[in-house]
Amino acid sequence: MINVTPSAAQQIRIAATQSDADEMGLRIAARRDADGSVSYVMGFDEARNDDIVLPAEGIALVVSPLHRELLDGMTLDYVEFETGDFRFIFINPNDTSEAQPAPQGCGTGGCGCSGGGAR
């Protein structure tokens, strides 16, 4: 199960509308880095045959079976780090590092980004 906070869901809906991706789900992927931390990517995408689609706060989350175990129990939140600096963060019990901000661009309304780690 992946949780999405109401503030994250609201921002995802805004980004989907701005990107003409209202009919797509939000794909979330994760990988464990060599140092044991977890890197995340997310972007709007259509579900493939083997994907898992999870409803969360009115958002369809798309997850590959390869990433499901690492993402299980994760919460996606949208928070203000400093005045006017809002970002998505991943709070994951499977990640031994602190909550990580999403790749640059996702926190500014462009959830369509798909590259980069979460640091």
The 8 nearest C-alpha neighbors of each residue, nearest first, counted from 0:
[[1, 71, 72, 2, 73, 53, 70, 67],
 [2, 0, 73, 72, 74, 71, 3, 70],
 [1, 3, 74, 55, 73, 75, 0, 4],
 [4, 2, 75, 74, 55, 56, 7, 8],
 [3, 5, 7, 76, 6, 8, 75, 2],
 [4, 6, 8, 7, 9, 3, 56, 76],
 [7, 5, 9, 4, 8, 77, 10, 76],
 [8, 6, 77, 76, 10, 4, 9, 5],
 [9, 7, 11, 5, 6, 10, 4, 12],
 [8, 10, 6, 12, 7, 11, 5, 13],
 [9, 11, 13, 7, 12, 8, 14, 6],
 [10, 12, 8, 14, 13, 9, 15, 7],
 [11, 13, 15, 9, 10, 14, 8, 16],
 [14, 12, 10, 16, 11, 15, 17, 9],
 [13, 15, 108, 17, 11, 16, 12, 109],
 [16, 14, 20, 12, 21, 18, 13, 17],
 [15, 17, 19, 13, 18, 14, 21, 20],
 [16, 18, 14, 15, 19, 13, 20, 109],
 [17, 19, 15, 20, 16, 14, 111, 109],
 [20, 18, 16, 17, 21, 15, 22, 14],
 [21, 19, 15, 18, 23, 22, 16, 43],
 [20, 22, 15, 16, 23, 19, 12, 18],
 [21, 23, 20, 24, 19, 15, 45, 44],
 [24, 22, 20, 45, 44, 21, 43, 25],
 [23, 25, 59, 60, 43, 44, 61, 45],
 [24, 26, 43, 60, 42, 61, 44, 59],
 [27, 25, 61, 41, 42, 60, 43, 62],
 [28, 26, 41, 62, 40, 61, 25, 42],
 [29, 27, 40, 39, 66, 41, 62, 26],
 [30, 28, 39, 38, 66, 37, 40, 69],
 [29, 31, 38, 37, 32, 39, 28, 66],
 [30, 32, 37, 36, 35, 38, 33, 29],
 [33, 31, 35, 36, 34, 37, 30, 38],
 [32, 34, 35, 31, 36, 37, 30, 38],
 [35, 33, 32, 36, 31, 37, 96, 95],
 [36, 34, 32, 33, 31, 37, 95, 94],
 [37, 35, 32, 34, 96, 31, 94, 95],
 [36, 38, 31, 30, 32, 94, 29, 39],
 [39, 37, 116, 117, 30, 29, 31, 36],
 [40, 38, 29, 117, 116, 28, 37, 30],
 [41, 39, 28, 113, 27, 114, 29, 116],
 [42, 40, 27, 113, 26, 28, 112, 25],
 [41, 43, 111, 113, 112, 26, 25, 110],
 [42, 44, 25, 111, 24, 26, 23, 20],
 [45, 43, 23, 24, 26, 25, 42, 46],
 [44, 46, 23, 24, 47, 43, 61, 26],
 [45, 47, 50, 61, 44, 48, 24, 52],
 [46, 48, 50, 49, 45, 63, 51, 61],
 [49, 47, 50, 46, 51, 63, 45, 52],
 [48, 50, 47, 51, 63, 64, 46, 62],
 [51, 49, 63, 47, 62, 48, 46, 64],
 [50, 52, 62, 61, 63, 53, 64, 49],
 [53, 51, 61, 60, 59, 50, 62, 54],
 [52, 54, 60, 59, 51, 55, 61, 0],
 [53, 55, 59, 58, 60, 57, 52, 56],
 [54, 56, 58, 57, 3, 2, 53, 59],
 [57, 55, 58, 3, 8, 5, 54, 4],
 [56, 58, 55, 54, 59, 8, 12, 3],
 [59, 57, 55, 56, 54, 60, 8, 24],
 [60, 58, 54, 24, 53, 52, 25, 61],
 [61, 59, 25, 53, 52, 24, 26, 54],
 [60, 62, 26, 52, 25, 51, 24, 46],
 [63, 61, 51, 50, 27, 26, 67, 64],
 [62, 64, 50, 65, 66, 51, 67, 61],
 [63, 65, 67, 66, 50, 62, 51, 49],
 [66, 64, 63, 67, 68, 62, 69, 28],
 [67, 65, 64, 63, 69, 68, 28, 29],
 [66, 68, 64, 70, 69, 65, 71, 62],
 [69, 67, 71, 70, 66, 65, 64, 93],
 [68, 70, 67, 66, 71, 93, 29, 30],
 [71, 69, 67, 73, 68, 72, 66, 1],
 [72, 70, 68, 0, 73, 69, 1, 67],
 [71, 73, 1, 0, 70, 91, 92, 74],
 [74, 72, 91, 1, 70, 90, 71, 2],
 [75, 73, 2, 90, 3, 89, 1, 76],
 [74, 76, 3, 89, 88, 2, 4, 90],
 [75, 77, 7, 88, 4, 87, 3, 74],
 [78, 76, 87, 7, 86, 6, 88, 85],
 [79, 77, 85, 86, 80, 76, 87, 88],
 [78, 80, 85, 84, 81, 86, 82, 83],
 [81, 79, 84, 85, 78, 82, 86, 83],
 [82, 80, 84, 79, 83, 85, 78, 86],
 [81, 83, 84, 79, 80, 85, 78, 86],
 [82, 84, 81, 85, 79, 80, 86, 78],
 [85, 83, 81, 79, 82, 80, 86, 106],
 [84, 86, 79, 78, 106, 80, 83, 77],
 [87, 85, 106, 77, 78, 100, 88, 79],
 [86, 88, 77, 101, 106, 76, 100, 78],
 [87, 89, 100, 99, 76, 101, 75, 77],
 [88, 90, 75, 99, 98, 74, 91, 76],
 [91, 89, 98, 74, 73, 75, 88, 92],
 [90, 92, 73, 93, 94, 89, 74, 72],
 [91, 93, 94, 72, 73, 90, 95, 71],
 [94, 92, 91, 69, 95, 70, 71, 73],
 [95, 93, 91, 92, 96, 37, 36, 97],
 [94, 96, 36, 93, 97, 92, 35, 37],
 [97, 95, 94, 36, 98, 37, 99, 35],
 [96, 98, 99, 95, 94, 90, 91, 36],
 [99, 97, 90, 89, 88, 96, 100, 91],
 [98, 100, 88, 89, 117, 118, 97, 101],
 [101, 99, 88, 117, 87, 118, 86, 89],
 [100, 102, 117, 87, 88, 105, 103, 99],
 [103, 101, 117, 115, 116, 105, 104, 100],
 [104, 102, 105, 101, 106, 107, 112, 115],
 [103, 105, 107, 109, 106, 102, 112, 110],
 [104, 106, 110, 109, 107, 103, 108, 112],
 [107, 105, 86, 87, 104, 108, 85, 103],
 [108, 106, 104, 105, 109, 85, 86, 110],
 [107, 109, 14, 106, 110, 105, 10, 13],
 [110, 108, 105, 111, 104, 14, 107, 112],
 [111, 109, 105, 112, 14, 42, 108, 11],
 [110, 112, 42, 109, 43, 113, 105, 41],
 [113, 111, 42, 110, 114, 105, 41, 104],
 [112, 114, 42, 41, 40, 111, 115, 102],
 [115, 113, 112, 40, 116, 102, 41, 39],
 [116, 114, 102, 117, 40, 113, 39, 38],
 [115, 117, 38, 39, 118, 102, 40, 114],
 [116, 118, 101, 38, 102, 39, 100, 99],
 [117, 116, 99, 100, 102, 101, 38, 115]]
